[in-house]
Amino acid sequence: MTSTEAYPILNFAIYFSFATLTISLFAGLYRLLTGPSLPDRIVVMDLVASLVIGLIITYIMLTGQTVYLNVAVAIALLVFMGNIAFAKYLKRRLDQ
């Protein structure tokens, strides 16, 4: 018995969250492939990473396996470092 079977409304909310996050993920991936410029694609990559973190957190809520929380934190740190690197790249490009 998972931790949400006793609460049917919570179970519905978790599955609804899975569905909406997945739809948003595919919309973001489509935008990533068709983005008009590099900054637009970087913003969409941040969005996709946030959606993946949301899916991981929702999965943790469904199963109660908190070991995946480390994965979500690692993804968040990598995305943050990528944003810093991209900001430095844009600053260097604007200075030239």
N, CA, C and O of each residue as an XYZ file, in Angstrom:
384
protein
N       0.846     -1.185      0.000
C       0.000      0.000      0.000
C       0.888      1.244      0.000
O       1.699      1.440      0.905
N       0.726      2.069     -1.014
C       1.507      3.304     -1.041
C       0.923      4.315     -0.066
O      -0.162      4.124      0.485
N       1.659      5.377      0.128
C       1.251      6.348      1.137
C       0.032      7.166      0.723
O      -0.575      7.817      1.573
N      -0.343      7.153     -0.537
C      -1.468      7.985     -0.979
C      -2.764      7.207     -1.181
O      -3.791      7.809     -1.495
N      -2.746      5.904     -1.012
C      -3.970      5.131     -1.254
C      -5.057      5.423     -0.235
O      -6.235      5.209     -0.518
N      -4.693      5.901      0.928
C      -5.691      6.216      1.947
C      -6.396      7.541      1.652
O      -7.459      7.814      2.209
N      -5.814      8.359      0.784
C      -6.374      9.668      0.463
C      -6.642      9.754     -1.037
O      -5.741     10.109     -1.797
N      -7.850      9.440     -1.478
C      -8.114      9.391     -2.922
C      -7.970     10.748     -3.609
O      -7.574     10.796     -4.774
N      -8.276     11.847     -2.928
C      -8.139     13.154     -3.575
C      -6.665     13.496     -3.791
O      -6.313     14.117     -4.794
N      -5.807     13.093     -2.857
C      -4.373     13.303     -3.027
C      -3.841     12.443     -4.169
O      -3.000     12.886     -4.951
N      -4.332     11.228     -4.256
C      -3.939     10.340     -5.347
C      -4.337     10.941     -6.695
O      -3.550     10.910     -7.642
N      -5.551     11.486     -6.789
C      -5.999     12.147     -8.018
C      -5.120     13.348     -8.337
O      -4.732     13.547     -9.488
N      -4.804     14.150     -7.318
C      -3.985     15.348     -7.533
C      -2.589     14.988     -8.029
O      -2.031     15.690     -8.872
N      -2.030     13.911     -7.519
C      -0.695     13.495     -7.951
C      -0.725     13.033     -9.403
O       0.150     13.410    -10.182
N      -1.706     12.230     -9.781
C      -1.790     11.775    -11.164
C      -2.122     12.928    -12.114
O      -1.641     12.955    -13.247
N      -2.930     13.867    -11.664
C      -3.215     15.053    -12.474
C      -1.945     15.882    -12.658
O      -1.706     16.423    -13.737
N      -1.142     15.981    -11.617
C       0.137     16.696    -11.711
C       1.073     16.010    -12.690
O       1.735     16.670    -13.492
N       1.130     14.686    -12.628
C       1.938     13.938    -13.598
C       1.514     14.275    -15.033
O       2.355     14.518    -15.898
N       0.214     14.286    -15.267
C      -0.291     14.539    -16.620
C       0.044     15.952    -17.083
O       0.525     16.138    -18.200
N      -0.204     16.942    -16.244
C       0.052     18.318    -16.659
C       1.545     18.601    -16.811
O       1.945     19.327    -17.721
N       2.368     18.039    -15.934
C       3.812     18.229    -16.067
C       4.340     17.562    -17.333
O       5.227     18.100    -17.995
N       3.801     16.404    -17.667
C       4.236     15.704    -18.877
C       3.827     16.469    -20.135
O       4.620     16.590    -21.068
N       2.617     16.977    -20.169
C       2.179     17.778    -21.311
C       3.040     19.030    -21.444
O       3.437     19.401    -22.549
N       3.324     19.673    -20.329
C       4.173     20.863    -20.355
C       5.588     20.523    -20.806
O       6.230     21.315    -21.497
N       6.071     19.356    -20.420
C       7.409     18.932    -20.822
C       7.490     18.754    -22.334
O       8.457     19.189    -22.958
N       6.492     18.123    -22.921
C       6.499     17.948    -24.368
C       6.345     19.283    -25.092
O       6.956     19.485    -26.141
N       5.540     20.198    -24.550
C       5.420     21.525    -25.162
C       6.753     22.272    -25.079
O       7.142     22.963    -26.020
N       7.438     22.131    -23.965
C       8.751     22.762    -23.834
C       9.781     22.169    -24.772
O      10.595     22.897    -25.339
N       9.758     20.855    -24.944
C      10.689     20.220    -25.871
C      10.419     20.647    -27.309
O      11.351     20.821    -28.094
N       9.158     20.813    -27.648
C       8.829     21.319    -28.979
C       9.382     22.729    -29.163
O       9.956     23.050    -30.203
N       9.203     23.560    -28.149
C       9.716     24.936    -28.224
C      11.244     24.950    -28.271
O      11.840     25.814    -28.915
N      11.870     24.003    -27.594
C      13.327     23.906    -27.619
C      13.830     23.612    -29.028
O      14.851     24.153    -29.452
N      13.121     22.762    -29.745
C      13.530     22.411    -31.098
C      13.238     23.515    -32.107
O      13.926     23.619    -33.123
N      12.231     24.336    -31.844
C      11.837     25.359    -32.807
C      12.153     26.765    -32.343
O      11.718     27.725    -32.979
N      12.898     26.926    -31.252
C      13.198     28.246    -30.715
C      13.927     29.125    -31.707
O      14.807     28.648    -32.424
N      13.579     30.404    -31.763
C      14.188     31.272    -32.770
C      15.628     31.688    -32.449
O      16.399     31.963    -33.368
N      16.007     31.738    -31.167
C      17.355     32.203    -30.847
C      17.934     31.395    -29.692
O      17.231     30.634    -29.027
N      19.220     31.578    -29.474
C      19.906     30.843    -28.412
C      19.384     31.194    -27.013
O      19.163     30.280    -26.219
N      19.177     32.475    -26.673
C      18.619     32.759    -25.335
C      17.246     32.135    -25.104
O      16.943     31.701    -23.993
N      16.411     32.087    -26.150
C      15.101     31.439    -26.012
C      15.262     29.958    -25.688
O      14.530     29.415    -24.860
N      16.206     29.319    -26.332
C      16.430     27.893    -26.093
C      16.993     27.642    -24.704
O      16.678     26.625    -24.087
N      17.817     28.547    -24.205
C      18.357     28.389    -22.850
C      17.242     28.525    -21.815
O      17.201     27.779    -20.837
N      16.347     29.474    -22.032
C      15.214     29.630    -21.114
C      14.346     28.380    -21.124
O      13.880     27.939    -20.073
N      14.128     27.811    -22.295
C      13.319     26.596    -22.391
C      14.038     25.414    -21.733
O      13.393     24.547    -21.145
N      15.360     25.379    -21.830
C      16.093     24.306    -21.143
C      15.932     24.426    -19.628
O      15.838     23.413    -18.935
N      15.900     25.654    -19.110
C      15.625     25.850    -17.688
C      14.218     25.374    -17.338
O      14.002     24.743    -16.304
N      13.271     25.682    -18.211
C      11.899     25.236    -17.993
C      11.812     23.714    -17.973
O      11.159     23.136    -17.105
N      12.468     23.072    -18.926
C      12.436     21.606    -19.004
C      13.072     21.000    -17.753
O      12.564     20.019    -17.210
N      14.172     21.577    -17.301
C      14.806     21.075    -16.073
C      13.886     21.241    -14.871
O      13.804     20.353    -14.023
N      13.200     22.365    -14.795
C      12.254     22.574    -13.690
C      11.099     21.581    -13.757
O      10.642     21.089    -12.726
N      10.633     21.288    -14.952
C       9.552     20.315    -15.095
C      10.010     18.909    -14.712
O       9.249     18.149    -14.113
N      11.239     18.564    -15.055
C      11.775     17.258    -14.665
C      11.893     17.181    -13.145
O      11.582     16.150    -12.549
N      12.335     18.256    -12.524
C      12.402     18.281    -11.058
C      11.000     18.127    -10.474
O      10.812     17.417     -9.486
N      10.022     18.788    -11.080
C       8.640     18.640    -10.622
C       8.141     17.210    -10.761
O       7.441     16.710     -9.881
N       8.494     16.545    -11.860
C       8.103     15.141    -12.031
C       8.768     14.253    -10.978
O       8.141     13.334    -10.451
N      10.024     14.525    -10.679
C      10.723     13.731     -9.656
C      10.071     13.937     -8.292
O       9.856     12.973     -7.557
N       9.756     15.181     -7.951
C       9.124     15.463     -6.659
C       7.740     14.821     -6.588
O       7.348     14.305     -5.541
N       7.005     14.851     -7.688
C       5.691     14.202     -7.704
C       5.821     12.697     -7.534
O       5.015     12.076     -6.841
N       6.827     12.110     -8.161
C       7.070     10.677     -7.999
C       7.436     10.356     -6.547
O       7.008      9.337     -6.005
N       8.221     11.223     -5.929
C       8.557     11.027     -4.517
C       7.299     11.063     -3.656
O       7.149     10.270     -2.727
N       6.393     11.995     -3.972
C       5.146     12.062     -3.207
C       4.300     10.811     -3.393
O       3.626     10.373     -2.460
N       4.330     10.235     -4.586
C       3.523      9.051     -4.864
C       4.076      7.816     -4.166
O       3.321      7.045     -3.574
N       5.389      7.625     -4.232
C       5.982      6.389     -3.733
C       6.567      6.497     -2.331
O       6.674      5.493     -1.627
N       6.942      7.691     -1.924
C       7.570      7.848     -0.613
C       9.050      7.515     -0.606
O       9.652      7.440      0.465
N       9.656      7.310     -1.774
C      11.079      6.995     -1.872
C      11.860      8.302     -1.951
O      11.975      8.902     -3.019
N      12.392      8.733     -0.822
C      13.061     10.029     -0.768
C      14.471      9.998     -1.337
O      15.131     11.036     -1.385
N      14.951      8.839     -1.767
C      16.293      8.758     -2.327
C      16.400      9.574     -3.613
O      17.492     10.021     -3.964
N      15.302      9.775     -4.311
C      15.319     10.530     -5.561
C      15.407     12.035     -5.326
O      15.607     12.795     -6.274
N      15.261     12.468     -4.096
C      15.407     13.886     -3.784
C      16.819     14.365     -4.094
O      17.008     15.511     -4.502
N      17.805     13.503     -3.906
C      19.183     13.853     -4.247
C      19.334     14.117     -5.741
O      20.094     14.999     -6.141
N      18.626     13.372     -6.555
C      18.673     13.568     -8.002
C      18.093     14.937     -8.360
O      18.644     15.649     -9.199
N      16.985     15.298     -7.726
C      16.363     16.593     -8.003
C      17.289     17.738     -7.602
O      17.388     18.736     -8.316
N      17.960     17.598     -6.474
C      18.892     18.644     -6.030
C      20.076     18.739     -6.984
O      20.528     19.840     -7.298
N      20.581     17.608     -7.447
C      21.706     17.617     -8.389
C      21.313     18.286     -9.702
O      22.100     19.049    -10.262
N      20.120     18.015    -10.198
C      19.656     18.652    -11.433
C      19.534     20.155    -11.231
O      19.925     20.933    -12.102
N      18.997     20.567    -10.094
C      18.857     21.998     -9.815
C      20.216     22.687     -9.760
O      20.365     23.800    -10.263
N      21.201     22.041     -9.157
C      22.536     22.629     -9.095
C      23.171     22.726    -10.475
O      23.807     23.730    -10.794
N      23.006     21.699    -11.290
C      23.558     21.738    -12.645
C      22.915     22.839    -13.489
O      23.599     23.525    -14.249
N      21.621     23.002    -13.353
C      20.927     24.050    -14.100
C      21.395     25.426    -13.644
O      21.582     26.324    -14.464
N      21.585     25.592    -12.344
C      22.070     26.867    -11.823
C      23.458     27.188    -12.364
O      23.723     28.319    -12.772
N      24.336     26.203    -12.367
C      25.683     26.421    -12.886
C      25.642     26.712    -14.396
O      26.428     27.519    -14.892
N      24.752     26.073    -15.105
C      24.591     26.345    -16.529
C      24.108     27.767    -16.783
O      24.547     28.413    -17.734
N      23.211     28.255    -15.939
C      22.739     29.638    -16.074
C      23.872     30.628    -15.855
O      23.977     31.624    -16.571
N      24.711     30.363    -14.879
C      25.848     31.245    -14.619
C      26.804     31.233    -15.806
O      27.283     32.287    -16.224
N      27.084     30.063    -16.348
C      27.982     29.970    -17.502
C      27.389     30.699    -18.703
O      28.110     31.394    -19.419
N      26.100     30.551    -18.931
C      25.471     31.225    -20.063
C      25.475     32.730    -19.870
O      25.674     33.468    -20.835
N      25.262     33.210    -18.644
C      25.296     34.649    -18.380
C      26.697     35.208    -18.645
O      26.833     36.299    -19.199
N      27.731     34.472    -18.255
C      29.097     34.918    -18.541
C      29.358     34.941    -20.039
O      30.022     35.849    -20.539
N      28.846     33.957    -20.754
C      29.006     33.908    -22.211
C      28.337     35.122    -22.857
O      28.923     35.769    -23.725
N      27.109     35.430    -22.430
C      26.403     36.576    -23.013
C      27.105     37.877    -22.681
O      27.176     38.769    -23.526
N      27.625     38.006    -21.468
C      28.335     39.224    -21.084
C      29.583     39.401    -21.927
O      29.869     40.507    -22.384
N      30.325     38.334    -22.139
C      31.523     38.400    -22.957
C      31.165     38.748    -24.410
O      31.875     39.512    -25.064
N      30.081     38.193    -24.895
C      29.658     38.465    -26.273
C      29.198     39.908    -26.452
O      29.428     40.509    -27.502
N      28.546     40.466    -25.428
C      28.081     41.859    -25.515
C      29.242     42.834    -25.370
O      29.190     43.934    -25.919
N      30.292     42.450    -24.640
C      31.444     43.333    -24.463
C      32.254     43.469    -25.739
O      32.954     44.467    -25.910
N      32.182     42.515    -26.624
C      32.992     42.556    -27.857
C      32.426     43.478    -28.894
O      32.996     43.614    -29.976
